[in-house]
């Protein structure tokens, strides 16, 4: 039986007189990676911020593990088992790697210090590079290393759902591939992931399901295995090069 960990129904949101999201429906099954894809301006990051509690929904409903979280604060959502990796990574640049990670586990440590210590050790096991650089100032790390740190920081809180916004943005292709491998390794860990990506080739290699956004509306949702690369390219209006990358990501190139 499929358990829906996150459900969004009829979500509208925006800024001032501008409506960005127009009745978005989305569900994320427990233990899966759900991808949300679209071009710039499609509303992907706004949707992620609504789910994280950083932008209020004007209408609609959000449920986490069956509980209505539509009007709860971002902090309450973290306590309920949600973690957010924001676009641009936003690590604490003047703190060390370990200080960043400990901040990620703050809420867990208040409840269970032993569990927080174990979660920190797990983060170092998952990201050996961070273990080697635990005393390094985060602002001196490369973009790829900071991306890994931002994901690890979210995981230290032992979330049930981790929301990752544009993780490959600004990364060189080789660095993005390293990050992709790290995120893919989470699939068997029991963590459920909601992934927002503009880089289709990157995201489709990770995701189990795909939701396509176009100007704030869902134009397709379903298993990645059922995606037709040509239809996907037409829906998102991408060129031949990107369409070819999509075919490769889906193993149909």
MILOVEX-36108 format. One record per atom (N, C-alpha, C, CB): x, y, z. Coordinates in steps of 0.05 Angstrom, whole numbers, padded with zeros to 5 digits, always signed. Each point is the difference from the previous one (the first is absolute). Glycine has a CB too. Layout:
<atoms>
XYZ ...
</atoms>
This chain:
<atoms>
+00017-00024+00000 -00017+00024+00000 +00017+00025+00000 -00036-00025+00024 +00031+00044-00042 +00015+00024-00002 -00009+00020+00021 +00006-00007-00049 +00014+00017+00065 -00006+00020+00020 +00009+00027-00010 +00006-00034+00037 -00025+00053-00038 +00007+00027-00009 +00009+00016+00024 -00034-00003-00038 +00060+00009+00038 +00011+00015+00022 -00008+00030-00002 +00038-00033+00003 -00037+00043-00027 -00007+00029-00005 -00022+00001-00021 +00047+00015+00013 -00067+00002-00007 -00022+00004-00020 -00006+00030-00001 -00019-00046+00008 +00020+00057-00032 -00008+00028-00005 -00024-00001-00018 +00048+00017+00005 -00069-00002+00003 -00025+00000-00015 -00009+00028-00006 -00013-00044+00021 +00011+00051-00047 -00010+00026-00008 +00015+00024+00011 -00043-00022-00002 +00070+00020+00002 +00015+00022+00012 +00002+00024-00019 +00027-00034+00026 -00035+00057-00016 +00005+00025-00013 +00017+00017+00018 -00044-00002-00026 +00062+00018+00013 +00018+00017+00015 +00011+00021-00018 +00012-00037+00032 -00001+00058-00020 +00012+00021-00016 +00010+00023+00017 -00030-00012-00038 +00035+00035+00025 +00010+00023+00014 -00015+00025-00009 +00046-00021+00003 -00058+00035+00016 -00016+00023-00007 -00022-00007-00018 +00040+00029+00006 -00044-00014-00028 -00022-00006-00018 +00006-00023-00020 -00012+00047+00004 +00037-00057-00003 +00008-00021-00019 -00004-00028+00012 +00034+00032-00019 -00049-00048+00005 -00003-00028+00008 +00020-00017-00016 -00049+00007+00011 +00065-00023+00003 +00021-00016-00013 -00009-00029-00003 +00035+00031+00020 -00048-00042+00001 -00009-00027-00001 -00030+00000-00003 +00038-00016+00028 -00048-00001-00047 -00029+00000-00007 -00012-00028+00005 +00008+00036-00034 -00014-00042+00059 -00013-00025+00007 +00017-00025-00005 -00041+00023-00012 +00065-00022+00024 +00019-00022-00004 -00007-00024+00018 +00036+00033-00012 -00037-00057+00000 -00003-00025+00014 +00026-00016-00002 -00050-00001-00009 +00058-00010+00032 +00026-00015+00000 -00002-00021+00023 +00026+00040-00019 -00015-00064+00014 +00002-00019+00022 +00027-00013-00002 -00050-00009+00000 +00061+00002+00024 +00026-00012+00002 -00003-00025+00017 +00025+00044-00005 -00020-00067-00008 -00002-00026+00015 +00024-00004+00018 -00028-00019-00038 +00023+00007+00060 +00021-00006+00020 +00022-00017-00013 -00034+00004+00038 +00059+00004-00033 +00022-00016-00010 +00008+00004-00028 -00013-00032+00032 +00001+00053-00045 +00006+00005-00029 +00013+00027-00003 -00039-00028-00014 +00048+00033-00010 +00010+00027-00008 -00019+00011-00021 +00049-00013+00010 -00062+00034-00003 -00019+00013-00018 +00012+00025-00011 -00039-00018+00026 +00039+00021-00053 +00012+00022-00013 -00020+00020-00010 +00038-00029-00013 -00032+00055+00016 -00017+00021-00012 +00018+00015-00020 -00030+00004+00042 +00021-00003-00067 +00016+00011-00021 -00015+00022-00015 +00024-00044-00005 -00008+00063-00006 -00012+00021-00016 +00022+00021-00006 -00045-00008+00021 +00039+00025-00039 +00018+00021-00008 +00000+00023+00021 -00006-00012-00049 +00024+00031+00046 +00000+00023+00017 -00027+00014-00001 +00049+00006-00007 -00060+00001+00031 -00026+00013+00001 -00023-00018+00001 +00020+00036-00024 -00015-00062+00025 -00022-00020+00000 -00014-00001+00028 +00023-00026-00035 -00009+00035+00056 -00011-00001+00026 +00011-00021+00018 -00041+00018-00019 +00063-00031+00010 +00011-00023+00015 +00010+00009+00028 +00014-00021-00043 +00002+00042+00045 +00011+00008+00025 -00021+00012+00019 +00044+00008-00023 -00064+00005+00011 -00022+00010+00016 -00016-00023+00013 -00003+00041-00029 -00001-00062+00013 -00013-00024+00011 +00016-00012+00023 -00020-00009-00045 +00046+00008+00041 +00017-00011+00021 -00002+00017+00026 +00031-00019-00035 -00031+00045+00031 -00002+00018+00023 -00027-00002+00014 +00033+00031-00022 -00054-00035+00007 -00026-00004+00013 +00000-00026+00016 -00022+00024-00038 +00034-00045+00027 +00001-00025+00015 +00017+00002+00025 -00005-00025-00044 +00027+00041+00042 +00018+00003+00023 -00011+00020+00021 +00038-00010-00031 -00059+00024+00024 -00012+00019+00018 +00012+00028-00001 -00009-00038+00029 +00024+00044-00050 +00012+00026-00003 -00017+00020-00016 +00044-00023+00002 -00063+00013-00017 -00019+00016-00015 -00028-00011+00006 +00034+00012-00037 -00053+00004+00046 -00026-00011+00007 -00016-00008-00025 +00000+00029+00041 -00016-00050-00038 -00019-00008-00021 -00024+00018+00002 +00016-00048+00000 -00025+00058-00022 -00025+00017+00000 -00024-00018+00002 +00023+00035-00028 -00022-00058+00016 -00022-00019+00002 +00012-00028-00004 -00034+00034-00016 +00017-00054+00021 +00010-00028-00002 +00008-00011+00027 +00015+00010-00047 -00004-00034+00046 +00006-00015+00024 +00026-00015-00003 -00049-00004+00011 +00065+00004+00010 +00025-00016+00002 -00003-00020+00023 +00028+00038-00020 -00021-00063+00015 -00002-00020+00021 +00027-00015+00001 -00051-00004-00005 +00062+00001+00028 +00024-00015+00005 -00007-00024+00017 +00030+00041-00004 -00027-00065-00007 -00007-00024+00014 -00029+00000+00011 +00048-00005+00012 -00065+00017-00028 -00029+00001+00007 -00008+00024+00016 +00001-00048-00002 +00018+00064+00012 -00006+00022+00017 +00000+00027-00016 +00019-00025+00040 -00038+00041-00035 -00002+00026-00015 +00021+00019+00011 -00050-00007-00007 +00068+00015-00011 +00022+00019+00008 -00003+00026-00016 +00030-00039+00011 -00052+00044-00024 -00003+00023-00017 +00007+00026+00014 -00035-00025-00025 +00026+00028+00049 +00004+00025+00015 +00022-00001+00021 -00048+00010-00009 +00063-00032+00011 +00020-00002+00020 +00026+00014-00009 -00020-00043+00015 +00036+00051+00005 +00025+00014-00006 +00021-00018-00011 -00011+00032+00036 +00032-00020-00048 +00022-00016-00011 +00013-00015+00023 +00008+00034-00036 -00005-00022+00059 +00012-00014+00023 -00016-00024+00009 +00019+00043+00015 -00046-00041-00016 -00017-00022+00008 +00003-00023-00021 -00032+00032+00023 +00035-00025-00048 +00004-00020-00020 +00026-00016+00004 -00027+00028-00032 +00047-00013+00040 +00026-00014+00006 -00004-00019+00023 +00026+00040-00016 -00040-00032+00036 -00005-00018+00023 -00018-00023-00008 +00004+00039+00031 -00019-00036-00052 -00018-00022-00010 +00015-00020-00018 -00038+00031+00003 +00064-00024-00009 +00015-00019-00016 +00007+00009-00028 -00021-00034+00026 +00019+00060-00031 +00007+00011-00027 +00026+00015+00001 -00049+00003-00011 +00065-00005-00009 +00025+00016-00003 +00000+00013-00027 +00025-00031+00032 -00012+00054-00034 +00000+00015-00024 +00029+00008-00007 -00046+00018+00009 +00054-00025-00034 +00027+00008-00010 -00006+00022-00021 +00022-00047+00008 -00017+00072-00001 -00009+00022-00017 +00017+00003-00025 -00016+00023+00040 +00005-00010-00060 +00015+00007-00024 +00024+00018+00008 -00042-00005-00029 +00065+00000+00017 +00023+00015+00007 +00015-00010+00024 -00023+00039-00019 +00013-00062+00031 +00013-00015+00021 +00000+00015+00027 +00028-00021-00034 -00020+00047+00035 -00003+00016+00024 +00012-00013+00025 -00041+00019-00020 +00066-00029+00018 +00014-00009+00024 +00009+00024+00016 +00015-00042-00024 -00009+00038+00049 +00011+00021+00017 +00029+00003-00006 -00035-00008+00037 +00042+00028-00053 +00027+00001-00012 +00022+00005+00020 -00021+00016-00041 +00015-00004+00063 +00021+00007+00020 +00003-00022+00021 -00010+00049-00008 -00007-00069+00007 +00002-00023+00019 +00015-00023-00013 -00042+00015+00023 +00051-00034-00007 +00013-00023-00011 -00021-00020-00010 +00039+00006+00032 -00029-00026-00046 -00017-00022-00009 -00016-00012+00023 +00032-00009-00038 -00017+00002+00059 -00014-00013+00023 -00020+00019+00013 +00041-00029+00007 -00035+00054-00005 -00019+00019+00013 -00025+00002-00017 +00038+00025+00020 -00035-00025-00047 -00023-00001-00017 -00017-00024+00004 +00025+00026-00034 -00012-00049+00036 -00015-00025+00004 -00014-00001+00027 +00033-00023-00029 -00020+00033+00050 -00012+00000+00026 -00024+00018+00001 +00044-00009+00020 -00044+00031-00035 -00023+00017-00001 -00023-00014-00014 +00030+00040-00001 -00024-00057-00019 -00021-00016-00013 -00013-00019+00019 +00025+00005-00042 -00011-00014+00062 -00011-00020+00019 -00010+00013+00025 +00031-00033-00019 -00035+00059+00019 -00007+00015+00025 -00026-00011+00012 +00023+00040-00017 -00044-00042+00000 -00026-00009+00011 +00001-00028+00010 -00023+00031-00032 +00037-00049+00018 +00003-00027+00009 +00016-00002+00026 -00002-00015-00048 +00023+00031+00050 +00016+00000+00024 -00016+00008+00025 +00040+00009-00028 -00059+00009+00025 -00016+00009+00022 -00017-00023+00010 -00001+00047-00018 -00007-00065+00000 -00017-00023+00008 +00017-00024+00010 -00034+00015-00033 +00057-00019+00019 +00015-00025+00005 +00029+00004-00008 -00041-00028-00008 +00058+00035+00027 +00028+00006-00005 +00015-00024-00012 -00001+00033+00037 -00005-00056-00028 +00013-00024-00011 -00007-00005-00029 +00000-00020+00046 -00026+00025-00053 -00008-00004-00027 +00013+00021-00018 -00044-00018+00016 +00047+00043-00006 +00013+00021-00016 +00029-00007-00005 -00031+00034+00020 +00045-00044+00000 +00028-00008-00004 +00002-00023-00020 +00010+00014+00047 -00029-00033-00046 +00001-00022-00020 -00006+00011-00028 -00015-00032+00036 -00004+00051-00038 -00007+00012-00026 +00024+00015-00012 -00048+00003+00014 +00064+00010+00003 +00024+00014-00010 +00020-00020-00010 -00008+00037+00033 +00011-00059-00019 +00019-00021-00009 -00010-00012-00027 +00012-00011+00048 -00038+00008-00051 -00011-00011-00025 +00006+00019-00023 -00036-00024+00026 +00034+00050-00021 +00005+00020-00021 +00029-00003-00009 -00035+00031+00019 +00053-00034+00000 +00028-00003-00008 +00005-00026-00015 +00013+00027+00039 -00028-00048-00032 +00002-00025-00015 -00010+00003-00029 -00005-00026+00043 -00017+00041-00046 -00012+00004-00027 +00018+00018-00017 -00046-00007+00020 +00058+00027-00007 +00016+00020-00015 +00029+00000+00012 -00042+00028-00010 +00058-00047+00002 +00027-00002+00012 +00017+00026-00004 -00002-00049-00009 -00003+00063-00013 +00014+00025-00004 -00005+00020+00022 -00003-00007-00049 -00021+00007+00059 -00007+00019+00022 +00015-00009+00026 -00045+00010-00021 +00047-00035+00025 +00015-00010+00023 +00029+00009-00001 -00030-00040+00003 +00042+00040-00027 +00027+00009-00003 +00003+00030+00004 +00008-00038-00031 -00030+00052+00027 +00002+00030+00001 -00017+00011+00023 +00008+00000-00050 -00013-00015+00070 -00018+00008+00021 +00008+00027+00014 -00010-00048+00007 +00036+00054-00007 +00009+00025+00012 +00003+00023-00020 +00023-00028+00034 -00029+00023-00059 +00004+00020-00020 -00023+00020+00001 +00025-00032-00029 -00019+00058+00024 -00021+00020-00002 -00016-00004-00025 +00029+00033+00025 -00055-00034-00022 -00017-00008-00022 +00002+00019-00024 -00031-00020+00033 +00036+00045-00028 +00002+00020-00022 +00024-00004-00017 -00024+00031+00028 +00043-00047-00020 +00024-00005-00016 -00002-00025-00017 +00027+00023+00035 -00050-00036-00033 -00004-00025-00016 -00010+00006-00028 -00010-00025+00043 +00013+00006-00061 -00010+00004-00027 -00031-00002+00000 +00043-00020-00019 -00055+00028-00004 -00029-00002-00002 -00011-00028+00004 +00003+00039-00031 +00011-00058+00020 -00009-00028+00003 +00002-00010+00028 +00014-00008-00046 +00007+00016+00060 +00003-00008+00028 -00021+00014+00017 +00050-00007-00007 -00056+00032+00002 -00021+00013+00015 -00027-00012-00006 +00026+00042-00002 -00031-00052-00022 -00025-00013-00007 -00003-00026+00017 +00001+00019-00047 +00021-00034+00049 +00000-00024+00016 -00005+00006+00029 +00031-00022-00032 -00019+00044+00042 -00003+00008+00028 -00029+00008+00005 +00048+00016+00001 -00061-00002-00020 -00027+00009+00005 -00019-00024+00002 +00010+00043-00025 -00005-00064+00008 -00016-00024+00002 +00005-00015+00026 +00000-00004-00050 +00025+00001+00057 +00007-00014+00025 -00011+00015+00024 +00042-00017-00022 -00041+00043+00022 -00011+00016+00022 -00030-00005+00004 +00035+00035-00009 -00049-00038-00013 -00029-00006+00002 -00004-00028+00011 -00009+00030-00038 +00026-00049+00030 -00004-00028+00009 +00007-00004+00029 +00011-00014-00046 +00006+00031+00058 +00007-00004+00028 -00024+00003+00018 +00045+00018-00010 -00066-00005+00001 -00025+00001+00016 -00017-00025-00002 +00001+00049-00007 +00009-00069-00009 -00015-00025-00005 -00029+00006-00009 +00028-00022+00035 -00031+00036-00057 -00027+00006-00010 -00012-00024-00013 +00013+00047-00006 -00040-00047+00004 -00014-00020-00016 -00002+00009-00028 -00026-00015+00040 +00025+00041-00044 -00002+00012-00027 +00021+00022-00003 -00049-00011-00002 +00066+00009-00019 +00020+00021-00005 -00008+00013-00027 +00037-00025+00026 -00039+00051-00025 -00008+00015-00024 +00025+00014-00011 -00048+00007+00017 +00057-00013-00041 +00025+00009-00011 -00006+00017-00024 +00025-00041+00017 -00017+00067-00016 -00007+00019-00020 +00024+00006-00018 -00034+00021+00030 +00033-00029-00055 +00020+00006-00021 +00029-00007+00010 -00030+00036-00018 +00035-00061+00026 +00026-00007+00011 +00023+00002-00021 -00023-00030+00031 +00017+00027-00057 +00022+00001-00019 +00006+00028-00011 -00013-00046-00012 -00002+00066+00021 +00003+00027-00011 +00028+00011+00005 -00049+00008+00008 +00062+00001-00029 +00026+00012+00003 +00023-00019+00002 -00023+00037+00021 +00018-00063-00023 +00022-00019+00003 +00010-00009-00027 -00020-00016+00043 +00046+00011-00044 +00012-00011-00025 -00011-00028-00003 +00042+00027+00005 -00044-00037-00030 -00012-00026-00005 +00012-00023+00016 -00010+00016-00045 +00037-00016+00048 +00013-00022+00015 -00007+00002+00029 +00037+00000-00033 -00040+00024+00044 -00007+00003+00028 -00029-00007+00004 +00034+00036+00005 -00051-00029-00024 -00028-00007+00002 -00004-00030+00000 -00012+00042-00023 +00029-00057+00008 -00002-00029+00000 +00007-00012+00027 +00011+00000-00049 +00009+00012+00062 +00007-00009+00027 -00023+00004+00020 +00049+00010-00010 -00062+00013+00008 -00023+00006+00017 -00023-00019-00006 +00015+00048+00004 -00019-00053-00030 -00022-00018-00008 +00004-00028+00013 -00005+00025-00043 +00030-00035+00043 +00006-00026+00012 -00006+00000+00030 +00035-00008-00035 -00029+00030+00048 -00005+00002+00029 -00030+00000+00006 +00042+00026+00005 -00057-00011-00022 -00029+00001+00004 -00013-00027-00007 +00000+00049-00010 +00010-00062-00010 -00011-00026-00008 +00004-00021+00022 +00009+00011-00048 +00013-00008+00063 +00006-00019+00021 -00020+00002+00023 +00048+00003-00012 -00063+00019+00013 -00019+00004+00022 -00025-00017-00005 +00017+00046+00007 -00021-00055-00033 -00025-00014-00007 -00005-00024+00018 +00006+00015-00047 +00014-00030+00055 -00004-00023+00016 +00001+00005+00030 +00019-00026-00037 -00017+00051+00045 +00003+00007+00028 -00026+00004+00015 +00043+00021-00012 -00065-00021-00003 -00026+00005+00012 -00009+00029+00000 +00009-00038+00028 +00009+00056-00037 -00007+00028-00002 -00016+00005-00026 +00042+00013+00026 -00064+00001-00023 -00016+00008-00023 +00009+00028-00010 -00040-00028+00017 +00042+00031-00043 +00011+00025-00011 -00019+00013-00020 +00047-00018+00007 -00050+00044-00004 -00013+00017-00020 +00022+00017-00013 -00045+00000+00025 +00049-00003-00051 +00022+00012-00014 -00011+00019-00021 +00029-00040+00008 -00021+00065-00007 -00007+00020-00020 +00025+00005-00017 -00035+00022+00030 +00032-00024-00056 +00023+00002-00018 -00008+00013-00027 +00021-00040+00022 -00004+00057-00031 -00002+00010-00028 +00016-00018-00019 -00008+00047+00017 +00029-00059-00006 +00018-00018-00016 -00014-00027-00002 +00042+00024+00016 -00056-00028-00039 -00015-00024-00003 +00017-00025+00000 -00032+00026-00027 +00055-00025+00014 +00017-00024-00001 +00009-00008+00028 +00015+00013-00046 -00009+00006+00063 +00008-00005+00028 -00023-00012+00015 +00033+00037-00002 -00056-00023+00002 -00022-00008+00016 -00013-00026-00008 -00008+00047+00008 +00006-00053-00034 -00013-00024-00008 +00016-00025+00006 -00021+00026-00036 +00047-00023+00040 +00017-00023+00008 -00005-00007+00030 +00034+00014-00034 -00046+00004+00049 -00005-00004+00028 -00029-00008+00006 +00036+00032+00010 -00055-00019-00024 -00028-00001+00008 -00014-00026-00008 -00001+00049-00004 -00017-00057+00021 -00018-00022-00006 -00025+00010-00014 +00017-00025+00040 -00026+00049-00032 -00024+00012-00013 +00007+00028-00009 -00031-00028+00029 +00016+00038-00049 +00006+00026-00010 -00026+00016-00002 +00038-00017-00026 -00037+00042+00037 -00022+00019-00003 +00011+00023-00016 -00022-00013+00044 +00009+00020-00067 +00009+00021-00017 -00017+00025+00004 +00016-00033-00034 -00003+00055+00040 -00014+00026+00004 +00005+00018-00024 +00005-00004+00050 -00026+00018-00057 +00001+00019-00022 -00016+00025+00009 +00006-00036-00036 +00007+00058+00040 -00012+00025+00009 -00019-00005+00024 +00003+00018-00047 +00007-00033+00066 -00014-00004+00025 -00022-00021+00000 +00010+00046+00008 -00013-00061-00029 -00020-00021-00002 +00013-00027-00006 -00035+00034-00015 +00024-00055+00025 +00010-00027-00006 -00010-00009-00027 +00002-00011+00049 +00017+00004-00067 -00008-00009-00027 +00005-00030-00003 +00011+00046-00018 +00003-00058+00037 +00004-00029-00001 +00009-00010+00027 +00011+00002-00050 -00020-00025+00058 +00011-00013+00023 -00002-00030-00003 -00013+00039+00029 +00034-00054-00020 -00001-00029-00003 +00028-00011+00004 -00038+00004-00032 +00041-00031+00030 +00026-00013+00003 +00020+00010-00022 -00023-00040+00021 +00048+00043-00013 +00020+00008-00020 +00003-00022-00021 +00024+00026+00036 -00028-00051-00029 +00002-00022-00019 -00020+00002-00023 +00017-00028+00037 -00039+00043-00032 -00020+00003-00021 +00003+00025-00017 -00031-00025+00031 +00051+00041-00025 +00003+00025-00014 +00009-00005-00029 +00012+00023+00043 -00025-00008-00061 +00009+00000-00028 +00018+00024-00004 -00043-00024-00016 +00068+00020+00009 +00019+00023-00002 -00010+00021-00020 +00037-00031+00011 -00049+00023-00033 -00009+00019-00019 -00023+00017+00011 +00014-00031-00037 -00033+00018+00050 -00023+00014+00012 +00010+00019+00022 -00030-00038-00011 +00049+00028+00027 +00011+00017+00022 +00013+00025-00012 +00008-00041+00028 +00008+00037-00049 +00013+00023-00013 -00020+00020-00011 +00039-00029-00011 -00061+00019+00000 -00020+00017-00011 -00015+00015+00022 -00006-00031-00038 +00000+00018+00061 -00014+00013+00022 +00016+00022+00012 -00023-00043+00009 +00050+00039-00007 +00017+00020+00013 +00013+00019-00020 +00008-00033+00036 -00012+00027-00062 +00011+00018-00020 +00030+00001-00001 -00040+00026+00005 +00053-00049+00000 +00029-00001-00001 +00010-00007-00027 +00001-00013+00049 +00025+00019-00054 +00011-00004-00026 +00010-00029-00005 +00013+00047+00000 -00001-00052-00023 +00008-00026-00008 +00022-00011+00019 -00012+00010-00047 +00031+00008+00054 +00022-00009+00017 -00010-00011+00027 +00030+00034-00022 -00048-00018+00035 -00011-00009+00025 -00017-00025-00003 +00000+00048+00016 -00015-00049-00038 -00016-00024-00005 +00017-00025-00003 -00034+00029-00023 +00057-00026+00011 +00019-00022-00002 +00011-00008+00027 +00012+00015-00046 -00006+00005+00063 +00009-00006+00027 -00021-00014+00016 +00029+00041-00001 -00054-00033-00003 -00023-00014+00014 -00001-00029-00008 -00025+00044+00002 +00028-00049-00028 -00001-00028-00009 +00022-00016+00013 -00019+00014-00044 +00043-00002+00046 +00022-00014+00014 -00006-00005+00029 +00031+00021-00032 -00043-00001+00045 -00007-00003+00029 -00020-00022+00004 +00010+00048+00007 -00028-00051-00026 -00021-00021+00002 +00009-00027-00012 -00034+00036-00003 +00059-00037-00006 +00011-00025-00011 -00012-00007-00027 +00007-00015+00046 -00015+00036-00061 -00012-00005-00026 +00015+00014-00023 -00045-00006+00023 +00070+00012-00017 +00016+00014-00020 +00015-00018-00018 +00004+00037+00031 
</atoms>
